[in-house]
């Protein structure tokens, strides 16, 4: 029976805890505070929780980080002295570090001992946690530079209603999961402005073309963006009312301030920070990405969603 440690008392972290417990794994979830751990343990979940990082990681075969992307470095730093060469290390976070533009596996690799870097995998795909927690079917991708390591992780995590494929395109899998959140913000804005599904369809198509362009420039394979970790995740995030990023875009279009929306949400909409990081990466690479620039302008430069999105002529011209 494998021992699994999940770092992060998030909806995704708890959902993974249930999935793996149901498979027979001995799961321990690490929380930031004793109060959180106590509350989870009193809830009689299938797994135990602790706020002591050493206790959480003691004897673990697998460590999964299911934390907000901007908190990953801090969480890895707290755990790194307890990691061993026998552990499989999985990032389940989707996003780009805003200060550096780095992917989550890069952040993880920077914080751990060099001897452990070959043990890193990433998990990404259409992962709306509430649906998976309800037992609805879903599928995702496990990626690692060593495909044998990805297969090992797949065997550990796959279940009858949670299907997994493997890939060695770590860059593409991570960027697909991160960049689709930017497009989902825009899709939410279009829904908030009641511009219709035709407008949303063209926006998503144009936006995804830009995401693929940026991803390939950064070393991803284009084909990865049309699989589960790309197109599959994009469709789910742009269309579901469970999507945090779609919700933020929708509320922005209704006139609410980003600060107000973020403060009212119990969870993080990863697309906000990722937009800032992707905007800078595009500038660094000399890429012209008008959709991503537009979302950046709305989020960080005071551009009105209604003024920016109702007239598509300029965007259409840029994508002919």
N, C-alpha and C positions, 0 to 999 in steps of 0.2 A: 504494500500500500504506500504510494508516494506521499511525501510530506510537502505541502504547498504553502508558501507564505504569500499573502496578498498585501501589498503596500497601498493603502488608500481606502478610507471609509467613504467611498463614492457609490453612486448607483451602479456603475459598471463594476467596481470592485466587489460589491455585495452580490451582484448577479453572477459573476465568475465564481464567487465562493459557493453559491448554491449549485451551479453546474458541476464543479469539480467534486464537491461533497457527494452529490448524487452518483458520481462515478466511483465513489469509494475512496477518494483521496482524503487524507487527514489535513484539513485546511485550518490555517490560523490567519486572522486578519489583523493588521497593525493599524491602530488609530492614533490620532495626534494627542488625545487626552484620555485620562483614566475614566472620566465621566462618559465619554463616547463608548469606550470598551465595556463599561458596566452596563450601559443601556442596551448594547447589542447582545451581551451575554444573558441579560434578563429576558430578552425576547425569545429565548430558547431556539436560536437558529441552529442549523445543521453543523455549524463550525464555531470555533471559539475566537475571541478577540482579546487583544492585549495592547497596552500603550507602551510596553517596554520592547524596544527594538531588538535587543539581544535575545530576549525570550521568544519573540516572534520568529527570528531567523535560526534559532538553535535546531540543528539537524535537518534543515530544509533541503529538499532535492530540487525544488523549483521556486523561484522568486518572481512575482508578477507585480509590476508597477502600474496601478490603475489610478493615476493622479492627474490633476490638471497639468497641462504641458509646462506652464510657467513655474510650477512647483517641483518639477521632476528633479532638477539638479540638487535642490535642497534635500529632497527625500533620499536620493541616491547617496549623497554625502553622509547622511545620518546612518545609512545601512552599510556602507562600504567596508568598514572594519570587521564586519561579521560575515562577509561573503567568502566562499571557498571555491576551489577549482572544480568541485564536483557538482556545483549548482548550475541549473539551466536558468538563464536570466531573460525575462520576457518583458518588453515594453508594450503596454496596452494603451498608452497615451497617444492622442492624435493632436498634432500641432507643430508649430515651429517656435523655438525659443526667440522671443522678440528682441532680446539684446544682441544676439549673435546670428540669428537666422538659421541656426542648426537644427537638424532633425533630432528626434528623441533618442535614437540609437547612438548618434554622435555625442549627445550630452551624456548619456549613460557611459559610453566608452571613455570619455574624458575624466570621469569621476572615479572609475574603478581601476584596480591594478591591471597593468598591461596583460598579465597572464590570463585574465578572465575575459578579455574582449572577444575571444573566439566562441564564447558561450551565449552571445546575445542573439535573441530573436525579436521580431516585432509582430504584433497582432493587429490587423485592421480589416475593415469591411463594413457592410451595413449592419451596425451593432446597436440598434435602438434598444437600450437596456430593458425598458419596461416590457416590451414585447417578448424578449427572450426570457425574462423572469416569469412571464405568464405561461411559458411553455410553448410559445409559437415558434415555428421553424425559422431558422436563420442560417446563414453561411458566411464564412470569413476566410481570410488568408493568413497563414503563418509564413513569415519570410526570414531567411537567414542566409548569410554568405555561403555557408556549408549546407547544402540541401538535406544532408543526412540529419543535421541538427533540427532543421525545420520539420522533418518527418517524425523525429522523436517528440517534438512538441505537439504535433498534430495528434499522434497516438494518445498522448496524455490528455488533451483537451476535448477531442471530438466526442460527441454524444449523438444519440439517435435524432435529435432535433436541432443540433448545432453542428453543421457540417463544415469541414475545414479542407482547404487546398493548400498547397505549398508553393513557394517561389524562392528564387535566389536573387530577385530584384528588390533588395531592401530599400533602395532609394525610391523606386517607383511606388512600392506599397505604402511607404510612409508619406510621400508627397501626395499621393492620391487621397489618403485619409485626411491630410491637413488642408489641401487646397480646395477640396469640395465644400468646406465650410464657408469659404469666401463667397462662392457661387450661391450657396443656400441663403446667405444674408440678403443677397440681391433678389433671389426668388421670393423671399418673405416680403421684401419691400414692394415687389410687383403685386403680390396678393393683397398687401395692405392698401395699395392704391387702386385696387380693383381694375387692373389693366387687362385682365383676361389670360387664359391659358396659352393663346397664340404668342402673346408678348413674352410670357414666362418661358415658353419653349425656345424661342429664338435667343433669349437672354442666356439660358442655360447652355445652349449649343455654342454660342459665341464665347461665353465665359470658359467653358471647358476646353475649347481650342487654345485659349490663352494658358490654362493650367497645364495642358500637355506640352505646349511650347516651353514653358518655364521648366517643367520637369525634365524634359529631354535635354535641355541646356545644362541642367544640374547633374546629369548622368543617369537618368532613368530610362527605361525602355518604353517606347510609346504604347506598345501593346498592353502593358500593365494598366494603363489608364482606361482601358476598355473592358476590364475584367471586374471581378468582385470588389477589389480594393479601390477601384476608380469609379467606373460608371455605376456599378451596383450601389455603392455608398452614396454617390451623387444623387441618384434617383430617390433613395430613401430619405436623405437629408433635405432635399429640395421640396419634397411633397408631403412629408408627415407633420402633423400637428405636434408630435412628440419631439421634433427637432428644436433644440435650443436656439440654433443659429437662425432658422426660419422664423422663430418667434421674435427674436431681437429685430430682424429686418422688418417684420410686420409691424411691430410696435414703433419703430423709428418712422415708418411711413405714416403712422397715425399721429405723429407729432410729439411723441415722448422723447425726452433726452436720453442719450446713451447711458449716462451716469445713473439716472433714475431707474432705467430698465435693469441694468446690471445689479444695482443694489436690491432690487425686488426679487431677484432670482436666487434660489437655493444652490444652484449649480452654475458652472462656468460655461459660457458660449465661446468655444475655442476660436471661432472664426475672427473675432475682433483682434486679438493679438496676432493671429496668423496673417491677417491682412496687412498689418504694419510690417511684419517680417518679410512677407512676399513682395510687397511694394519696394522695400529696400533691396532685396535680392535682384529684382528685375532691373532696378537702376544700376546695380553693380555690374550686371551682365549686359547692359545696354539694350534691353528689350523694351519694346513699346507694347504695353498691355492695357488698352483703354478700359476694359471692364474692371480689372483689378484696381486700376487707378481711380476709377469712378467710385467704387465701394470705399476705397481709402479716403477719398475726398469727403464722402458723406459721413464717415465715422470720425475723422480727425481734423477736417478743415471746414466744418460748418456748412457743407453743401447740402441743400435741401433735397430729399429723395424725390419729391414731386417735380421740382425743376429739372433734376438730373435725368429722371427716367421716363417722363411722359413723352418727350420728344426723342425718338430713336434714330433720327436722321444721321446724326454725327456718328453714332455707334455703328449704324449700318454701313456707312461709308468706310469705316475703318476695318470692316470685316468682309469686304467684297473680295 
